[in-house]
Structures are given as structure tokens and as C-alpha cells.
Amino acid sequence: MKNNLPEFDEAKLTAYALNELDGAERGAVEKIIAENAAARQWVEEARQTARELETELQGEECPALTSEQTRALQQKIRAADKPSFWTRQWFPSLRLVEALAVVAIVAVLAAMLLPALAKAKNKSKRSVAVAEQRQKDLEKEYAKTEADQSASTGVAPGSDMPAVPLEMNPVATMPAPAPVMAPPPSGSPQLDGSLSYGVVTKSAAPGAVGVASISGGANGGQGAARSLQAITVYSSVNYQAGPSAVAAPADSFAVAGKLRDRDDKTFYYRFKQPAMTTGDFNTESYAAINDNPFLTALQNPLSTFSIDVDTASYANVRRFLTENQLPPPDAVRIEEMVNYFHYNYPQPKGDVPFSVNAEVAGCPWNPEHRLVRIGLKGREITRDQRPPSNLVFLIDVSGSMNEPNKLPLLKETLKLLTRQLSENDHVSIVVYAGAAGMVLPETSGSEKATILRALDRLQAGGSTHGSAGIRLAYETATENFIEGGVNRVILCTDGDFNVGMTSQGELTRLITDKAKSGVFLSVLGFGMGNYKDSTMEMLADKGNGNYAYIDTLNEGRKVLVEQMSGTLVTIAKDVKIQIEFNPAQVDSYRLIGYENRLLAKEDFNNDKKDAGEIGAGHTVTALYEVVPAGMTSDETPAVDPLKYQKPAKPRFITSGSDELLTLKLRYKQPDGDTSRLISTPIKDTDRSYARASTDFKFAAAVAEFGMLLRGSPYKGEASYRSAWEHAKANLGNDPEGYRAEFLTLVETAQRLAGK
Amino acid sequence: MTENKSDWIKAALREHEGPLMRYATQITGDVDRARDVVQDTFLRLCAEEPARLDGHLAQWLFTVCRNRALDIQRKEQRMKPLDDIELAAQPSRETSPAAQAEHNESAGRVQRFMKHLPPNQQEVVRLKFQNGLSYKEIAGVTKLSVTNVGFLIHTALKTLRQQMTETEGTL
């Protein structure tokens, strides 16, 4: 609707239209309606839409209970009249003697009734039991195949199976999947919930036992789902774990045993290890992250980093938690978690493509520290302002994509995008597996049926020649280049490049080179098991791109429908932030997250140095934890005095400026080569945490949660409980329910962490 | 209330079985699971005092039904390995999302647009327009504030309205 009423009033109008208001509120809205034609019109439209919804939704078919269930219920209902007879109505009015008599009668009655009641209850539960039985049958069948297989390969189920996988398997305490296992062989410890057992029994060579357990166990962090997947993968690679792997077990178990203390490097190792020993195996890879330390403002006054609008890490963390697993710390990139959420920064004014905002308030996990929030907001563009686009879908159809949460989900996600396109848009589809090929030559967005059909026909199979696909996709994009439009390759993959160019170095060079063509890149990650987070993040980073992880169709809708303009339309590129801290105000500071986005201070003014892009409507948030000057900080470890140099005397601190810091930004226009500079000083107005904005508090809660998941040494007083409470109190409007979903993730993590 | 408790439950069953089944099916995505949920909801109703639920029976039923359905969903997620096995064994299942999508296309236009709303908006819209609950009742069922429910319904109506007028005439 076209009027200038604030959002709040509009919602009130709707409530009025639906007869949800009474008294004073009703009167107030009636007054608005009388004066405002647009309001009147909306009330009418809302009612009309409501009517249409009611007609259609109420006409939707209702399934019914089964007749067996209904019978069981009827029986229970008939019995329902009896209990109320003796519980409620009689007792209050009874005198003691009568009461005793009643008790006796009740006892007799109960003796008579209970068996009947129990019977009724049993019966009523039968259909539930039927469902459970179905489940059990499946489990049995699985156990049977399992046993058959181990029998046919002639391997005695590992009677000397090490108990280590149990130790290192965080699922161990999870009761549910336990029945899925085959019964353990006599003499071996009960592997509670660890499906690595299944993998073990399937291995052909004794040496493979250890390796298989590593994969199942190491990915035990991933839970039952993954371990089972390991089985499938395992058989398909023809027992690759051969003699070469024999040496691995002892070491690997030692490594695996350490997993519990969540050492970053160990975790990195854990995902790398099976890859090294068995080649294409069930592996996820994450680059190690070490939390940024506190730096003193005197010695390191400049903090420089590239912005990051990716959200993949949050979706990936969510995937782990919904599977009842704590994510490995290296999968947790705090900036991507914070940036997953939308914050209400104002729209930019003038010709700068984004607005720059800052807020300083108390730090919730360390009350003596200050928290600085820096927020950028890219200019929003409406649907009809979106420039014409030339999109190349580059789709991985290799064998590894043949899983329900990969290719099928990918197709549905791209269909969602396709439905949003118009005749101004053009789509080509390039696929790659063992080789690369063009499935759909440039087609107008108005020919939706053609594009949808091409997507439907895709099938998975073969190895993954990623680099060939990348080349063909960029060639296609360049051929159809639209001057001043959106030119973008959308790469959909699990990131597992195993043929052709497979080293990160070569891929980096290829993508860096391709990025110069002016074609931008979006990387959509799918699936799990052999998910290569590090490769994909690198591709997006070097290829002028953004990176999202699609774990559900809903996430696909968020990235490609809700935030379509942000994902597709870049409004500024190579956006760098440099902050100069004022030592008169700041003792030391710490950038939260952005570990792999740090830049050298010299890079800030170097226009050759690539940095992050910002899309239309995107918000970017960065948080600094600051130790105020004058506070003795134990956060920065002492360094021995230098032997060959006199320690530089702290230089004269300019005046007593009360500025906390100066925020500097550099960015380029999407098609430009020279950067522009924005610079703005920020003061600390001594605002307490309690008085901070809703968005500030919510972003802080997300950071707090991220630090906990990472086991950050800087988490201070952070706890799942406080992260939950701070988030809960600051949900804001939350139109898509993302913030509410965050709460459930914190609850899950708290439960899994056993705190 | 002179009415028998059993009559009261029977009336509740007559009136709410269908809508609750529909609601539970939407949450669990599976009719069999929904049946277990709804049966359990009514079993719980048998243990309740009619007087205590007077005036907010519908809200109580939808709340219990929702909580049970979400419980089951959570458990299902832990059970996922089984589904994976099934899926791995039947590659034909791969086409089911497509078939599903086609089915959606043939459904009424409101439902087609509904699919594009975030799940939380879909849920409140259904509670409101399919099941006739008030904002306050919906807030009770979903544990959201009344203001937030109002905001979600408003946002959903606005989006739906916009999409309906945009596509009027075309396809």
C-alpha cells in the first residue's frame, strides 16, 4: 500500500480489519480510517484477502484418525466419566468418617477398574505401537543386512574393537539412534549410539577397521546420520581403505582421543586425516580459526579487515545442531553468524551506496569492557529497480551430489529463484561431473517452463571436474555479458572437486583470474559428509562473491527470494574497514570474528588488494570488544623487553581527544577500479548495556553464542543461559522467525553441552 | 455444567479432529505421524477437567497438538539415519520434491503463494484463517506475543495481497 503510516499502525489496521481490536484501540483506528483513504483501502484489501484465505484454506481437506484409533479413543472416553466421580465433587464436603469409607470404596473400585482401564489404554496406544513396530522392523532389517555382510566378507566383527570411538563420540549419550545398531559382538564394549560399529563390521581388511572407525567416529561429531552415510560411501569406493591405511589407526585414535578438549588444531586434523589416508572419503573440511587476541591500542592502533556478508557458517552450525551435534569449532565463523540476521540500520543518504553506523555500550559477557558495533547497510533496491541480469547456473552433478539434501534440494532452490525472474533476465545452465557441459543455452527469464524443465532433468553421476565447469561457466557469462547489468555465476556444489584442478592454490588462481572479467560469483553450498567449507569460502572470497550454505528449502528461499537483490546485485566491491583506536581512550581491543578477513594495515590504501562485496540491502555488522584506558588489562600477555632496541617511548598521545576511535572505509563501485574513502570519528557516550538498542543486544547475544560454540578463550562470563535470555528479550519484529529459531539453537546447544 | 464429561470430549472430537489432523500434518509433514499426535492429544484431553478448559478448549487442543507434533519432529530428526537408508535404497524418491512442486502448482492460488511465506507466517495465517483462532489464542498456542502475531499476520497479508495483484492476468 502506498501511504506513509508507520509499520506499527499498518499492523493495527489489519487487526482492525480482522475484528481483533476492542475499545479505545478500535476507536483510534476508526479515526485514522475516517481521515486516510489509503488506510481505508488497506482495510478493505485486508478483509478481501482474509475472505479469500478463509474460503480456500477452510476448504482444504482434513485427514482423519484411523478407525482403530477412533475406537480406542471412544473406549477411553467412555471411561472418562468415572474418575471425575470420585476425585472432584465429593471430597471437599466429606467429614472424616465418611471420607474413610469413601477411601475404602475407592480402593475396591480401583482394584476392579484398573485392569480394565489399563487394557483400554494399551489398546489405544496400539497404533502408536504399530508405528514403532514399523520402525523396529526397519532397524532389524538393517541389522540383518549388516550381519549378512560381515558374514559374507568373512570378517569376524572386530572383537578387539577399541572403545575409543565411544569416548570421542559426542552422540554417545543420545539414546535415540542406539537401536539402529547391529548387536555388538560378544566381548566388545557396548558402543552406545555409535554407528561407527556398523562401518567397522563392513570393512574388509583388518587395517581398515581403524580407518573406518576414524571416519565414523571422527565424524561422530556429525551423528548417526553421517555415519550411516559413511557406510554407503564406503561401499561405493570399494573398500579403498587398503594396506596404506594400516598404519593410521593407533595414531588416529590418539588424535581422536584428544578431540574432547576441543583443541582447534586437533579438530582440523580430525577432518583432514581420513582424506589423507583414504582419498575420496567421508570428510568435511574446515580451515582452522584462532580467535583474534586483544591488541594494545598503543602498539597496534590500526585494525584492518575486509567485510564479509556470507551467512554460510550459521546455516551450517544450524545443520549440526538440528542433528543434535555440537559443530566443530572451526565451522563456527562468528561474523557469519552475526551477519545472518537482519538489523535495522538506516538507508544510506546521498550517493554513498551504504550507510555507516556505530553504537558503543557495555559488553554483556564482560561488564567492565565496552562493545563497539559497526554496522553497514547497503542501499535497498526494489524488484522493478533490479537491473537486467545474465545468470549462469553452474551445477555440480557429480556422484557425490546424489543425496536428498543435495541435488534435489538444489533443484528446488533454483526453481524458487527462476520463478522470480522476468524477461529482463537471462539464464544459462552449465553442469559438470566428469566433464563440463551446457544443459541450457541462454534463455529468457520469461520462459520459465523451459528453465524449470531443464532443472528437473538434471541427474547426478560421475566424478567432479570442478575447474572445467568453472571455465565453461565464466566463458558463457562473458559471452552474454550485459553492460551495467548483473553478470553472475551461481555455483551450486558440495565443494568436493576431485578431478582436474583439485589443489586450493590452482583453484584460487583460476578464480582470481576469472573475477577480473567483471563477472561476480555466488557460491551455494549443499549437503554434508564431504562438505568442503574451506574451498567454497575461498572461491567466494577470491571470486568477488558471496557464499551461503543451503541446508533446507527455507534457507534457499531466504537467500534467493527474500534477499534476492542482495545476493544478485552488488552495489559496492572491495569494501575494507580500518579502525584507528585512540590510546587515550582505549587500552586494548579485540575484533570478534573476521579471523580470515584480516588485512595488513598497508592493504587498506592498496586498491589492488581484493576485499569483500556488499549487495543491495545487505547489512554487515562487526563487533569490537574494547578494554577502556586506565583499566589494568590482563588480556594482553606481557612480552619480554627487547635486547637490541630501546623500547620505543610511547609517543605523544595527541591532545586528550575524547574520541574512542576513527572508522575509515574504502569501497569501489561495482565496475570501478579506484576506491573512495569514508572517515568518521566515534565517541563513547558511556551508554550501559541495558540502554543499548535491541539490535545491538541481539547481535551481542549471537556473538556470545558463537564464542561459546568455539570455546573461545575470550568468552568471559558468557553462558548459553545469558545468550538465550539476551536474545529472547530482543527478538524485535522478527517477521521470518529467524531470531526465534536462534533461541531453539541455543537451547539445543545448551542441552548438548550438558550445561 | 450438567453435561457428561464423555459427551464433552465427544463434542470436542467431532469439532476438532479434522482441523487438528490438518494442523498436525502440516507440522509433521506426514499423516501417520499426525494421527498419533492427534490421538495422543485427545487422550490427554480425557484426563482434563472440563471446567478448567471452559472457554479456551480450542487453544488448549492446538497447543497440546503443536507441542506433541514438535516433539515428534525433534525425535524424527534424531532418527534421520533410517530415512537416509530408505532414500539411498530408493533413488526414485529423488523426484518426489518435483512431483510435490507440481502438485502445489495445481492447488489453489492462495496456497501456491502461501508456500512462499516464511514458515512462522504460514503457521499463524493457518491458525487464524483456517482454524479461526483469535490473535490472543494464536499467541497462546505459538508462545509469541500478541503484538508479534499481529505483525506476522499483517506482513503475510500484505505479501499475499501484493503477489496476488502482481500475477493477476499473467500465468
Interface residues (C-beta under 8 A of the other chain):
Chain A: M1 E7 E10 A11 K12 L13 T14 A15 L18 E20 E45 A46 T49 A50 E52 L53 E54 E56 L57 Q58 E60 E61 C62 P63 A64 L65 T66 Q69 A72 L73 K76 I77 R78 A79 A80 D81 S84 R88 S124 S127 V128 A131 Q135 L138 E139 Y142 M174 A176 P177 V180 L195 A224 A225 S227 L228 Q229 T232 T322 E323 N324 N402 E403 P404 L407 P408 L409 K411 E412 K415 L416 K448 D456 N554 R557 V561 L731 N733 D734 P735 E736 G737 A740
Chain B: N4 K5 S6 I9 K10 L13 E17 G18 P19 M21 R22 T25 V31 D32 R33 A34 R35 D36 V38 Q39 D40 F42 L43 C46 E49 K75 Q77 R78 M79 K80 P81 L82 D84 I85 E86 L87 A88 P91 R93 E94 T95 S96 P97 A98 A101 G108 V110 Q111 H116 P118 P119 N120 Q121 V125 R126 K128 F129 Q130 S134 Y135 L144 T147 N148 G150 F151 L152 I153 H154 T155 L157 K158 L160 R161 M164 L171
